[in-house]
Amino acid sequence: MSDTLNRIETRLTEALAPVSLHIDDESALHAGHAGARDGGGHYRVDIVSAAFAGKNTVARHRMIYAALGDLMPRAIHALAIRASAPEEL
């Protein structure tokens, strides 16, 4: 697992105590892209957390971006998010 993947996992786990967390590094699919050339990776996050209960999509994404903080936009150039509360599964 790459350093950035570890950092994403650690930060999301500490901030949101997920029931489920899956992170895919899709950077190889974007080779040559401007953000990739500058070192930023492309990631897909699928996270289930009770912290998302009663929150809309925008609020959930803001919680994730807040947890990742300074990783955006240098280490993470693009982030696809699927965030759910446990009762939505």
PDB file of N, CA, C and O in Angstrom, chain B, residues numbered from 101:
ATOM      1  N   MET B 101       0.864  -1.182   0.000  1.00  0.00           N
ATOM      2  CA  MET B 101       0.000   0.000   0.000  1.00  0.00           C
ATOM      3  C   MET B 101       0.901   1.233   0.000  1.00  0.00           C
ATOM      4  O   MET B 101       1.875   1.299   0.749  1.00  0.00           O
ATOM      5  N   SER B 102       0.571   2.200  -0.838  1.00  0.00           N
ATOM      6  CA  SER B 102       1.389   3.399  -0.946  1.00  0.00           C
ATOM      7  C   SER B 102       1.246   4.287   0.284  1.00  0.00           C
ATOM      8  O   SER B 102       0.301   4.154   1.061  1.00  0.00           O
ATOM      9  N   ASP B 103       2.197   5.188   0.441  1.00  0.00           N
ATOM     10  CA  ASP B 103       2.167   6.125   1.569  1.00  0.00           C
ATOM     11  C   ASP B 103       0.896   6.970   1.546  1.00  0.00           C
ATOM     12  O   ASP B 103       0.282   7.194   2.589  1.00  0.00           O
ATOM     13  N   THR B 104       0.499   7.438   0.366  1.00  0.00           N
ATOM     14  CA  THR B 104      -0.713   8.262   0.276  1.00  0.00           C
ATOM     15  C   THR B 104      -1.952   7.447   0.641  1.00  0.00           C
ATOM     16  O   THR B 104      -2.831   7.946   1.345  1.00  0.00           O
ATOM     17  N   LEU B 105      -2.032   6.211   0.177  1.00  0.00           N
ATOM     18  CA  LEU B 105      -3.163   5.353   0.545  1.00  0.00           C
ATOM     19  C   LEU B 105      -3.213   5.154   2.062  1.00  0.00           C
ATOM     20  O   LEU B 105      -4.285   5.211   2.664  1.00  0.00           O
ATOM     21  N   ASN B 106      -2.065   4.924   2.670  1.00  0.00           N
ATOM     22  CA  ASN B 106      -2.010   4.763   4.126  1.00  0.00           C
ATOM     23  C   ASN B 106      -2.476   6.028   4.837  1.00  0.00           C
ATOM     24  O   ASN B 106      -3.219   5.958   5.816  1.00  0.00           O
ATOM     25  N   ARG B 107      -2.043   7.171   4.349  1.00  0.00           N
ATOM     26  CA  ARG B 107      -2.420   8.438   4.969  1.00  0.00           C
ATOM     27  C   ARG B 107      -3.917   8.703   4.817  1.00  0.00           C
ATOM     28  O   ARG B 107      -4.558   9.184   5.752  1.00  0.00           O
ATOM     29  N   ILE B 108      -4.475   8.394   3.650  1.00  0.00           N
ATOM     30  CA  ILE B 108      -5.915   8.557   3.443  1.00  0.00           C
ATOM     31  C   ILE B 108      -6.673   7.651   4.416  1.00  0.00           C
ATOM     32  O   ILE B 108      -7.593   8.098   5.100  1.00  0.00           O
ATOM     33  N   GLU B 109      -6.285   6.391   4.471  1.00  0.00           N
ATOM     34  CA  GLU B 109      -6.949   5.428   5.346  1.00  0.00           C
ATOM     35  C   GLU B 109      -6.874   5.866   6.814  1.00  0.00           C
ATOM     36  O   GLU B 109      -7.879   5.832   7.524  1.00  0.00           O
ATOM     37  N   THR B 110      -5.704   6.271   7.259  1.00  0.00           N
ATOM     38  CA  THR B 110      -5.520   6.686   8.648  1.00  0.00           C
ATOM     39  C   THR B 110      -6.380   7.888   8.989  1.00  0.00           C
ATOM     40  O   THR B 110      -7.056   7.899  10.018  1.00  0.00           O
ATOM     41  N   ARG B 111      -6.359   8.888   8.143  1.00  0.00           N
ATOM     42  CA  ARG B 111      -7.118  10.115   8.425  1.00  0.00           C
ATOM     43  C   ARG B 111      -8.616   9.877   8.425  1.00  0.00           C
ATOM     44  O   ARG B 111      -9.325  10.379   9.298  1.00  0.00           O
ATOM     45  N   LEU B 112      -9.106   9.115   7.455  1.00  0.00           N
ATOM     46  CA  LEU B 112     -10.541   8.847   7.408  1.00  0.00           C
ATOM     47  C   LEU B 112     -10.976   7.972   8.580  1.00  0.00           C
ATOM     48  O   LEU B 112     -12.058   8.168   9.134  1.00  0.00           O
ATOM     49  N   THR B 113     -10.148   7.022   8.955  1.00  0.00           N
ATOM     50  CA  THR B 113     -10.471   6.153  10.084  1.00  0.00           C
ATOM     51  C   THR B 113     -10.515   6.955  11.383  1.00  0.00           C
ATOM     52  O   THR B 113     -11.436   6.789  12.183  1.00  0.00           O
ATOM     53  N   GLU B 114      -9.538   7.812  11.594  1.00  0.00           N
ATOM     54  CA  GLU B 114      -9.494   8.613  12.815  1.00  0.00           C
ATOM     55  C   GLU B 114     -10.642   9.617  12.889  1.00  0.00           C
ATOM     56  O   GLU B 114     -11.213   9.829  13.958  1.00  0.00           O
ATOM     57  N   ALA B 115     -10.979  10.228  11.770  1.00  0.00           N
ATOM     58  CA  ALA B 115     -11.992  11.291  11.763  1.00  0.00           C
ATOM     59  C   ALA B 115     -13.424  10.764  11.737  1.00  0.00           C
ATOM     60  O   ALA B 115     -14.320  11.371  12.324  1.00  0.00           O
ATOM     61  N   LEU B 116     -13.645   9.629  11.053  1.00  0.00           N
ATOM     62  CA  LEU B 116     -15.019   9.204  10.778  1.00  0.00           C
ATOM     63  C   LEU B 116     -15.373   7.813  11.308  1.00  0.00           C
ATOM     64  O   LEU B 116     -16.517   7.381  11.158  1.00  0.00           O
ATOM     65  N   ALA B 117     -14.440   7.110  11.913  1.00  0.00           N
ATOM     66  CA  ALA B 117     -14.679   5.778  12.470  1.00  0.00           C
ATOM     67  C   ALA B 117     -15.570   4.934  11.552  1.00  0.00           C
ATOM     68  O   ALA B 117     -16.656   4.518  11.955  1.00  0.00           O
ATOM     69  N   PRO B 118     -15.118   4.682  10.332  1.00  0.00           N
ATOM     70  CA  PRO B 118     -15.975   3.967   9.384  1.00  0.00           C
ATOM     71  C   PRO B 118     -16.255   2.519   9.771  1.00  0.00           C
ATOM     72  O   PRO B 118     -15.420   1.834  10.361  1.00  0.00           O
ATOM     73  N   VAL B 119     -17.451   2.084   9.417  1.00  0.00           N
ATOM     74  CA  VAL B 119     -17.831   0.679   9.541  1.00  0.00           C
ATOM     75  C   VAL B 119     -17.162  -0.092   8.405  1.00  0.00           C
ATOM     76  O   VAL B 119     -16.789  -1.255   8.555  1.00  0.00           O
ATOM     77  N   SER B 120     -17.022   0.578   7.278  1.00  0.00           N
ATOM     78  CA  SER B 120     -16.409   0.002   6.088  1.00  0.00           C
ATOM     79  C   SER B 120     -15.657   1.105   5.355  1.00  0.00           C
ATOM     80  O   SER B 120     -16.135   2.236   5.255  1.00  0.00           O
ATOM     81  N   LEU B 121     -14.477   0.767   4.845  1.00  0.00           N
ATOM     82  CA  LEU B 121     -13.676   1.732   4.088  1.00  0.00           C
ATOM     83  C   LEU B 121     -12.895   0.980   3.025  1.00  0.00           C
ATOM     84  O   LEU B 121     -12.154   0.047   3.332  1.00  0.00           O
ATOM     85  N   HIS B 122     -13.063   1.387   1.779  1.00  0.00           N
ATOM     86  CA  HIS B 122     -12.316   0.809   0.670  1.00  0.00           C
ATOM     87  C   HIS B 122     -11.770   1.955  -0.170  1.00  0.00           C
ATOM     88  O   HIS B 122     -12.508   2.863  -0.553  1.00  0.00           O
ATOM     89  N   ILE B 123     -10.479   1.907  -0.450  1.00  0.00           N
ATOM     90  CA  ILE B 123      -9.821   2.961  -1.227  1.00  0.00           C
ATOM     91  C   ILE B 123      -9.123   2.314  -2.410  1.00  0.00           C
ATOM     92  O   ILE B 123      -8.351   1.371  -2.240  1.00  0.00           O
ATOM     93  N   ASP B 124      -9.390   2.816  -3.606  1.00  0.00           N
ATOM     94  CA  ASP B 124      -8.708   2.357  -4.814  1.00  0.00           C
ATOM     95  C   ASP B 124      -7.809   3.465  -5.328  1.00  0.00           C
ATOM     96  O   ASP B 124      -8.212   4.626  -5.404  1.00  0.00           O
ATOM     97  N   ASP B 125      -6.587   3.095  -5.680  1.00  0.00           N
ATOM     98  CA  ASP B 125      -5.660   4.024  -6.325  1.00  0.00           C
ATOM     99  C   ASP B 125      -5.836   3.853  -7.831  1.00  0.00           C
ATOM    100  O   ASP B 125      -5.446   2.833  -8.398  1.00  0.00           O
ATOM    101  N   GLU B 126      -6.421   4.847  -8.466  1.00  0.00           N
ATOM    102  CA  GLU B 126      -6.668   4.796  -9.910  1.00  0.00           C
ATOM    103  C   GLU B 126      -5.679   5.669 -10.683  1.00  0.00           C
ATOM    104  O   GLU B 126      -5.923   6.021 -11.837  1.00  0.00           O
ATOM    105  N   SER B 127      -4.576   6.010 -10.048  1.00  0.00           N
ATOM    106  CA  SER B 127      -3.598   6.908 -10.653  1.00  0.00           C
ATOM    107  C   SER B 127      -3.055   6.386 -11.978  1.00  0.00           C
ATOM    108  O   SER B 127      -2.835   7.163 -12.907  1.00  0.00           O
ATOM    109  N   ALA B 128      -2.838   5.085 -12.071  1.00  0.00           N
ATOM    110  CA  ALA B 128      -2.285   4.509 -13.296  1.00  0.00           C
ATOM    111  C   ALA B 128      -3.209   4.732 -14.490  1.00  0.00           C
ATOM    112  O   ALA B 128      -2.751   4.789 -15.632  1.00  0.00           O
ATOM    113  N   LEU B 129      -4.495   4.857 -14.230  1.00  0.00           N
ATOM    114  CA  LEU B 129      -5.454   5.091 -15.310  1.00  0.00           C
ATOM    115  C   LEU B 129      -5.359   6.506 -15.871  1.00  0.00           C
ATOM    116  O   LEU B 129      -5.916   6.803 -16.928  1.00  0.00           O
ATOM    117  N   HIS B 130      -4.650   7.374 -15.154  1.00  0.00           N
ATOM    118  CA  HIS B 130      -4.574   8.784 -15.539  1.00  0.00           C
ATOM    119  C   HIS B 130      -3.142   9.212 -15.841  1.00  0.00           C
ATOM    120  O   HIS B 130      -2.817  10.395 -15.748  1.00  0.00           O
ATOM    121  N   ALA B 131      -2.297   8.271 -16.199  1.00  0.00           N
ATOM    122  CA  ALA B 131      -0.908   8.584 -16.513  1.00  0.00           C
ATOM    123  C   ALA B 131      -0.856   9.641 -17.613  1.00  0.00           C
ATOM    124  O   ALA B 131      -1.570   9.550 -18.612  1.00  0.00           O
ATOM    125  N   GLY B 132      -0.014  10.627 -17.419  1.00  0.00           N
ATOM    126  CA  GLY B 132       0.126  11.702 -18.402  1.00  0.00           C
ATOM    127  C   GLY B 132      -0.789  12.880 -18.144  1.00  0.00           C
ATOM    128  O   GLY B 132      -0.586  13.953 -18.712  1.00  0.00           O
ATOM    129  N   HIS B 133      -1.782  12.704 -17.307  1.00  0.00           N
ATOM    130  CA  HIS B 133      -2.696  13.790 -16.943  1.00  0.00           C
ATOM    131  C   HIS B 133      -1.910  14.843 -16.171  1.00  0.00           C
ATOM    132  O   HIS B 133      -0.989  14.502 -15.429  1.00  0.00           O
ATOM    133  N   ALA B 134      -2.257  16.111 -16.335  1.00  0.00           N
ATOM    134  CA  ALA B 134      -1.516  17.205 -15.703  1.00  0.00           C
ATOM    135  C   ALA B 134      -1.352  17.005 -14.205  1.00  0.00           C
ATOM    136  O   ALA B 134      -0.253  17.185 -13.682  1.00  0.00           O
ATOM    137  N   GLY B 135      -2.409  16.640 -13.507  1.00  0.00           N
ATOM    138  CA  GLY B 135      -2.323  16.432 -12.066  1.00  0.00           C
ATOM    139  C   GLY B 135      -1.414  15.279 -11.709  1.00  0.00           C
ATOM    140  O   GLY B 135      -0.691  15.335 -10.714  1.00  0.00           O
ATOM    141  N   ALA B 136      -1.446  14.229 -12.521  1.00  0.00           N
ATOM    142  CA  ALA B 136      -0.594  13.067 -12.279  1.00  0.00           C
ATOM    143  C   ALA B 136       0.871  13.423 -12.498  1.00  0.00           C
ATOM    144  O   ALA B 136       1.739  12.955 -11.761  1.00  0.00           O
ATOM    145  N   ARG B 137       1.154  14.248 -13.507  1.00  0.00           N
ATOM    146  CA  ARG B 137       2.529  14.667 -13.769  1.00  0.00           C
ATOM    147  C   ARG B 137       3.101  15.449 -12.602  1.00  0.00           C
ATOM    148  O   ARG B 137       4.304  15.396 -12.347  1.00  0.00           O
ATOM    149  N   ASP B 138       2.244  16.178 -11.887  1.00  0.00           N
ATOM    150  CA  ASP B 138       2.690  16.982 -10.750  1.00  0.00           C
ATOM    151  C   ASP B 138       2.760  16.173  -9.466  1.00  0.00           C
ATOM    152  O   ASP B 138       3.071  16.726  -8.412  1.00  0.00           O
ATOM    153  N   GLY B 139       2.478  14.871  -9.528  1.00  0.00           N
ATOM    154  CA  GLY B 139       2.616  13.999  -8.368  1.00  0.00           C
ATOM    155  C   GLY B 139       1.324  13.666  -7.649  1.00  0.00           C
ATOM    156  O   GLY B 139       1.322  12.802  -6.773  1.00  0.00           O
ATOM    157  N   GLY B 140       0.228  14.319  -7.990  1.00  0.00           N
ATOM    158  CA  GLY B 140      -1.049  14.040  -7.331  1.00  0.00           C
ATOM    159  C   GLY B 140      -1.698  12.794  -7.886  1.00  0.00           C
ATOM    160  O   GLY B 140      -1.700  12.570  -9.096  1.00  0.00           O
ATOM    161  N   GLY B 141      -2.249  11.984  -7.002  1.00  0.00           N
ATOM    162  CA  GLY B 141      -2.874  10.745  -7.423  1.00  0.00           C
ATOM    163  C   GLY B 141      -4.380  10.876  -7.580  1.00  0.00           C
ATOM    164  O   GLY B 141      -4.989  11.843  -7.121  1.00  0.00           O
ATOM    165  N   HIS B 142      -4.966   9.888  -8.236  1.00  0.00           N
ATOM    166  CA  HIS B 142      -6.409   9.786  -8.428  1.00  0.00           C
ATOM    167  C   HIS B 142      -6.900   8.610  -7.579  1.00  0.00           C
ATOM    168  O   HIS B 142      -6.410   7.490  -7.722  1.00  0.00           O
ATOM    169  N   TYR B 143      -7.865   8.869  -6.700  1.00  0.00           N
ATOM    170  CA  TYR B 143      -8.327   7.849  -5.769  1.00  0.00           C
ATOM    171  C   TYR B 143      -9.854   7.770  -5.771  1.00  0.00           C
ATOM    172  O   TYR B 143     -10.549   8.743  -6.063  1.00  0.00           O
ATOM    173  N   ARG B 144     -10.351   6.576  -5.435  1.00  0.00           N
ATOM    174  CA  ARG B 144     -11.783   6.336  -5.285  1.00  0.00           C
ATOM    175  C   ARG B 144     -12.003   5.799  -3.879  1.00  0.00           C
ATOM    176  O   ARG B 144     -11.389   4.807  -3.484  1.00  0.00           O
ATOM    177  N   VAL B 145     -12.884   6.458  -3.118  1.00  0.00           N
ATOM    178  CA  VAL B 145     -13.168   6.086  -1.737  1.00  0.00           C
ATOM    179  C   VAL B 145     -14.617   5.641  -1.625  1.00  0.00           C
ATOM    180  O   VAL B 145     -15.532   6.333  -2.073  1.00  0.00           O
ATOM    181  N   ASP B 146     -14.812   4.476  -1.020  1.00  0.00           N
ATOM    182  CA  ASP B 146     -16.139   3.967  -0.692  1.00  0.00           C
ATOM    183  C   ASP B 146     -16.144   3.809   0.825  1.00  0.00           C
ATOM    184  O   ASP B 146     -15.467   2.932   1.361  1.00  0.00           O
ATOM    185  N   ILE B 147     -16.906   4.655   1.516  1.00  0.00           N
ATOM    186  CA  ILE B 147     -16.867   4.701   2.969  1.00  0.00           C
ATOM    187  C   ILE B 147     -18.275   4.652   3.549  1.00  0.00           C
ATOM    188  O   ILE B 147     -19.194   5.299   3.047  1.00  0.00           O
ATOM    189  N   VAL B 148     -18.423   3.872   4.612  1.00  0.00           N
ATOM    190  CA  VAL B 148     -19.684   3.773   5.340  1.00  0.00           C
ATOM    191  C   VAL B 148     -19.385   4.173   6.779  1.00  0.00           C
ATOM    192  O   VAL B 148     -18.525   3.581   7.431  1.00  0.00           O
ATOM    193  N   SER B 149     -20.102   5.185   7.270  1.00  0.00           N
ATOM    194  CA  SER B 149     -19.854   5.676   8.622  1.00  0.00           C
ATOM    195  C   SER B 149     -21.148   6.197   9.248  1.00  0.00           C
ATOM    196  O   SER B 149     -21.963   6.830   8.576  1.00  0.00           O
ATOM    197  N   ALA B 150     -21.323   5.927  10.527  1.00  0.00           N
ATOM    198  CA  ALA B 150     -22.474   6.466  11.256  1.00  0.00           C
ATOM    199  C   ALA B 150     -22.414   7.988  11.317  1.00  0.00           C
ATOM    200  O   ALA B 150     -23.438   8.639  11.523  1.00  0.00           O
ATOM    201  N   ALA B 151     -21.238   8.555  11.143  1.00  0.00           N
ATOM    202  CA  ALA B 151     -21.082  10.015  11.154  1.00  0.00           C
ATOM    203  C   ALA B 151     -21.857  10.680  10.017  1.00  0.00           C
ATOM    204  O   ALA B 151     -22.139  11.876  10.077  1.00  0.00           O
ATOM    205  N   PHE B 152     -22.200   9.915   8.988  1.00  0.00           N
ATOM    206  CA  PHE B 152     -22.927  10.465   7.841  1.00  0.00           C
ATOM    207  C   PHE B 152     -24.447  10.460   8.019  1.00  0.00           C
ATOM    208  O   PHE B 152     -25.164  11.023   7.192  1.00  0.00           O
ATOM    209  N   ALA B 153     -24.937   9.842   9.066  1.00  0.00           N
ATOM    210  CA  ALA B 153     -26.386   9.752   9.290  1.00  0.00           C
ATOM    211  C   ALA B 153     -26.999  11.145   9.341  1.00  0.00           C
ATOM    212  O   ALA B 153     -26.531  12.026  10.063  1.00  0.00           O
ATOM    213  N   GLY B 154     -28.052  11.320   8.562  1.00  0.00           N
ATOM    214  CA  GLY B 154     -28.767  12.589   8.539  1.00  0.00           C
ATOM    215  C   GLY B 154     -28.082  13.695   7.763  1.00  0.00           C
ATOM    216  O   GLY B 154     -28.587  14.817   7.719  1.00  0.00           O
ATOM    217  N   LYS B 155     -26.937  13.405   7.145  1.00  0.00           N
ATOM    218  CA  LYS B 155     -26.194  14.409   6.381  1.00  0.00           C
ATOM    219  C   LYS B 155     -26.443  14.210   4.883  1.00  0.00           C
ATOM    220  O   LYS B 155     -26.581  13.080   4.413  1.00  0.00           O
ATOM    221  N   ASN B 156     -26.497  15.315   4.142  1.00  0.00           N
ATOM    222  CA  ASN B 156     -26.646  15.203   2.696  1.00  0.00           C
ATOM    223  C   ASN B 156     -25.275  14.943   2.054  1.00  0.00           C
ATOM    224  O   ASN B 156     -24.250  14.954   2.736  1.00  0.00           O
ATOM    225  N   THR B 157     -25.269  14.713   0.758  1.00  0.00           N
ATOM    226  CA  THR B 157     -24.044  14.367   0.041  1.00  0.00           C
ATOM    227  C   THR B 157     -22.975  15.441   0.185  1.00  0.00           C
ATOM    228  O   THR B 157     -21.809  15.120   0.417  1.00  0.00           O
ATOM    229  N   VAL B 158     -23.345  16.691   0.054  1.00  0.00           N
ATOM    230  CA  VAL B 158     -22.364  17.780   0.148  1.00  0.00           C
ATOM    231  C   VAL B 158     -21.729  17.803   1.535  1.00  0.00           C
ATOM    232  O   VAL B 158     -20.512  17.955   1.646  1.00  0.00           O
ATOM    233  N   ALA B 159     -22.512  17.659   2.576  1.00  0.00           N
ATOM    234  CA  ALA B 159     -21.982  17.655   3.945  1.00  0.00           C
ATOM    235  C   ALA B 159     -21.036  16.469   4.156  1.00  0.00           C
ATOM    236  O   ALA B 159     -20.004  16.609   4.813  1.00  0.00           O
ATOM    237  N   ARG B 160     -21.378  15.325   3.612  1.00  0.00           N
ATOM    238  CA  ARG B 160     -20.520  14.145   3.742  1.00  0.00           C
ATOM    239  C   ARG B 160     -19.183  14.365   3.048  1.00  0.00           C
ATOM    240  O   ARG B 160     -18.130  14.032   3.592  1.00  0.00           O
ATOM    241  N   HIS B 161     -19.230  14.925   1.855  1.00  0.00           N
ATOM    242  CA  HIS B 161     -17.991  15.189   1.116  1.00  0.00           C
ATOM    243  C   HIS B 161     -17.144  16.215   1.856  1.00  0.00           C
ATOM    244  O   HIS B 161     -15.921  16.087   1.902  1.00  0.00           O
ATOM    245  N   ARG B 162     -17.769  17.215   2.427  1.00  0.00           N
ATOM    246  CA  ARG B 162     -17.021  18.221   3.199  1.00  0.00           C
ATOM    247  C   ARG B 162     -16.331  17.570   4.399  1.00  0.00           C
ATOM    248  O   ARG B 162     -15.203  17.933   4.731  1.00  0.00           O
ATOM    249  N   MET B 163     -16.984  16.630   5.041  1.00  0.00           N
ATOM    250  CA  MET B 163     -16.384  15.923   6.178  1.00  0.00           C
ATOM    251  C   MET B 163     -15.142  15.146   5.727  1.00  0.00           C
ATOM    252  O   MET B 163     -14.131  15.112   6.429  1.00  0.00           O
ATOM    253  N   ILE B 164     -15.230  14.535   4.570  1.00  0.00           N
ATOM    254  CA  ILE B 164     -14.100  13.774   4.028  1.00  0.00           C
ATOM    255  C   ILE B 164     -12.963  14.712   3.656  1.00  0.00           C
ATOM    256  O   ILE B 164     -11.810  14.457   4.003  1.00  0.00           O
ATOM    257  N   TYR B 165     -13.276  15.795   2.953  1.00  0.00           N
ATOM    258  CA  TYR B 165     -12.242  16.761   2.582  1.00  0.00           C
ATOM    259  C   TYR B 165     -11.594  17.371   3.814  1.00  0.00           C
ATOM    260  O   TYR B 165     -10.384  17.595   3.816  1.00  0.00           O
ATOM    261  N   ALA B 166     -12.357  17.643   4.856  1.00  0.00           N
ATOM    262  CA  ALA B 166     -11.800  18.190   6.101  1.00  0.00           C
ATOM    263  C   ALA B 166     -10.826  17.190   6.733  1.00  0.00           C
ATOM    264  O   ALA B 166      -9.777  17.579   7.246  1.00  0.00           O
ATOM    265  N   ALA B 167     -11.176  15.908   6.692  1.00  0.00           N
ATOM    266  CA  ALA B 167     -10.300  14.885   7.261  1.00  0.00           C
ATOM    267  C   ALA B 167      -8.997  14.751   6.474  1.00  0.00           C
ATOM    268  O   ALA B 167      -7.942  14.483   7.049  1.00  0.00           O
ATOM    269  N   LEU B 168      -9.077  14.939   5.169  1.00  0.00           N
ATOM    270  CA  LEU B 168      -7.895  14.774   4.323  1.00  0.00           C
ATOM    271  C   LEU B 168      -7.031  16.027   4.278  1.00  0.00           C
ATOM    272  O   LEU B 168      -5.842  15.954   3.967  1.00  0.00           O
ATOM    273  N   GLY B 169      -7.625  17.175   4.588  1.00  0.00           N
ATOM    274  CA  GLY B 169      -6.897  18.435   4.743  1.00  0.00           C
ATOM    275  C   GLY B 169      -5.832  18.703   3.709  1.00  0.00           C
ATOM    276  O   GLY B 169      -6.124  18.861   2.524  1.00  0.00           O
ATOM    277  N   ASP B 170      -4.589  18.753   4.166  1.00  0.00           N
ATOM    278  CA  ASP B 170      -3.469  19.175   3.324  1.00  0.00           C
ATOM    279  C   ASP B 170      -3.064  18.153   2.256  1.00  0.00           C
ATOM    280  O   ASP B 170      -2.188  18.439   1.439  1.00  0.00           O
ATOM    281  N   LEU B 171      -3.679  16.984   2.247  1.00  0.00           N
ATOM    282  CA  LEU B 171      -3.393  16.036   1.163  1.00  0.00           C
ATOM    283  C   LEU B 171      -3.982  16.522  -0.158  1.00  0.00           C
ATOM    284  O   LEU B 171      -3.538  16.125  -1.235  1.00  0.00           O
ATOM    285  N   MET B 172      -4.988  17.387  -0.055  1.00  0.00           N
ATOM    286  CA  MET B 172      -5.601  17.981  -1.248  1.00  0.00           C
ATOM    287  C   MET B 172      -4.896  19.316  -1.509  1.00  0.00           C
ATOM    288  O   MET B 172      -4.726  20.052  -0.537  1.00  0.00           O
ATOM    289  N   PRO B 173      -4.494  19.684  -2.642  1.00  0.00           N
ATOM    290  CA  PRO B 173      -4.506  18.955  -3.910  1.00  0.00           C
ATOM    291  C   PRO B 173      -3.162  18.345  -4.278  1.00  0.00           C
ATOM    292  O   PRO B 173      -3.031  17.803  -5.376  1.00  0.00           O
ATOM    293  N   ARG B 174      -2.161  18.408  -3.413  1.00  0.00           N
ATOM    294  CA  ARG B 174      -0.827  17.924  -3.795  1.00  0.00           C
ATOM    295  C   ARG B 174      -0.759  16.394  -3.895  1.00  0.00           C
ATOM    296  O   ARG B 174      -0.476  15.867  -4.971  1.00  0.00           O
ATOM    297  N   ALA B 175      -1.008  15.685  -2.814  1.00  0.00           N
ATOM    298  CA  ALA B 175      -0.910  14.219  -2.839  1.00  0.00           C
ATOM    299  C   ALA B 175      -2.129  13.594  -3.512  1.00  0.00           C
ATOM    300  O   ALA B 175      -2.037  12.531  -4.126  1.00  0.00           O
ATOM    301  N   ILE B 176      -3.271  14.270  -3.388  1.00  0.00           N
ATOM    302  CA  ILE B 176      -4.505  13.806  -4.015  1.00  0.00           C
ATOM    303  C   ILE B 176      -4.925  14.856  -5.037  1.00  0.00           C
ATOM    304  O   ILE B 176      -5.274  15.982  -4.683  1.00  0.00           O
ATOM    305  N   HIS B 177      -4.884  14.474  -6.292  1.00  0.00           N
ATOM    306  CA  HIS B 177      -5.314  15.385  -7.354  1.00  0.00           C
ATOM    307  C   HIS B 177      -6.815  15.245  -7.615  1.00  0.00           C
ATOM    308  O   HIS B 177      -7.506  16.234  -7.858  1.00  0.00           O
ATOM    309  N   ALA B 178      -7.310  14.007  -7.561  1.00  0.00           N
ATOM    310  CA  ALA B 178      -8.731  13.749  -7.824  1.00  0.00           C
ATOM    311  C   ALA B 178      -9.231  12.683  -6.847  1.00  0.00           C
ATOM    312  O   ALA B 178      -8.528  11.727  -6.523  1.00  0.00           O
ATOM    313  N   LEU B 179     -10.475  12.883  -6.390  1.00  0.00           N
ATOM    314  CA  LEU B 179     -11.050  11.970  -5.416  1.00  0.00           C
ATOM    315  C   LEU B 179     -12.511  11.722  -5.763  1.00  0.00           C
ATOM    316  O   LEU B 179     -13.328  12.643  -5.761  1.00  0.00           O
ATOM    317  N   ALA B 180     -12.828  10.467  -6.060  1.00  0.00           N
ATOM    318  CA  ALA B 180     -14.215  10.059  -6.285  1.00  0.00           C
ATOM    319  C   ALA B 180     -14.712   9.475  -4.968  1.00  0.00           C
ATOM    320  O   ALA B 180     -14.039   8.645  -4.359  1.00  0.00           O
ATOM    321  N   ILE B 181     -15.885   9.908  -4.534  1.00  0.00           N
ATOM    322  CA  ILE B 181     -16.381   9.521  -3.213  1.00  0.00           C
ATOM    323  C   ILE B 181     -17.755   8.885  -3.297  1.00  0.00           C
ATOM    324  O   ILE B 181     -18.647   9.377  -3.987  1.00  0.00           O
ATOM    325  N   ARG B 182     -17.906   7.782  -2.582  1.00  0.00           N
ATOM    326  CA  ARG B 182     -19.227   7.209  -2.308  1.00  0.00           C
ATOM    327  C   ARG B 182     -19.305   7.068  -0.797  1.00  0.00           C
ATOM    328  O   ARG B 182     -18.641   6.216  -0.206  1.00  0.00           O
ATOM    329  N   ALA B 183     -20.124   7.912  -0.177  1.00  0.00           N
ATOM    330  CA  ALA B 183     -20.213   7.953   1.285  1.00  0.00           C
ATOM    331  C   ALA B 183     -21.642   7.616   1.701  1.00  0.00           C
ATOM    332  O   ALA B 183     -22.601   8.223   1.225  1.00  0.00           O
ATOM    333  N   SER B 184     -21.766   6.639   2.599  1.00  0.00           N
ATOM    334  CA  SER B 184     -23.086   6.179   3.047  1.00  0.00           C
ATOM    335  C   SER B 184     -23.102   6.031   4.563  1.00  0.00           C
ATOM    336  O   SER B 184     -22.070   5.833   5.204  1.00  0.00           O
ATOM    337  N   ALA B 185     -24.301   6.133   5.111  1.00  0.00           N
ATOM    338  CA  ALA B 185     -24.530   5.792   6.509  1.00  0.00           C
ATOM    339  C   ALA B 185     -24.896   4.307   6.560  1.00  0.00           C
ATOM    340  O   ALA B 185     -25.446   3.788   5.588  1.00  0.00           O
ATOM    341  N   PRO B 186     -24.611   3.612   7.655  1.00  0.00           N
ATOM    342  CA  PRO B 186     -24.884   2.170   7.718  1.00  0.00           C
ATOM    343  C   PRO B 186     -26.323   1.784   7.405  1.00  0.00           C
ATOM    344  O   PRO B 186     -26.559   0.749   6.782  1.00  0.00           O
ATOM    345  N   GLU B 187     -27.279   2.590   7.821  1.00  0.00           N
ATOM    346  CA  GLU B 187     -28.676   2.246   7.588  1.00  0.00           C
ATOM    347  C   GLU B 187     -29.095   2.383   6.123  1.00  0.00           C
ATOM    348  O   GLU B 187     -30.201   1.988   5.754  1.00  0.00           O
ATOM    349  N   GLU B 188     -28.226   2.933   5.300  1.00  0.00           N
ATOM    350  CA  GLU B 188     -28.552   3.114   3.874  1.00  0.00           C
ATOM    351  C   GLU B 188     -28.137   1.903   3.039  1.00  0.00           C
ATOM    352  O   GLU B 188     -28.426   1.850   1.843  1.00  0.00           O
ATOM    353  N   LEU B 189     -27.483   0.960   3.637  1.00  0.00           N
ATOM    354  CA  LEU B 189     -27.015  -0.206   2.873  1.00  0.00           C
ATOM    355  C   LEU B 189     -28.083  -1.253   2.713  1.00  0.00           C
ATOM    356  O   LEU B 189     -27.842  -2.290   2.095  1.00  0.00           O
TER     357      LEU B 189
END
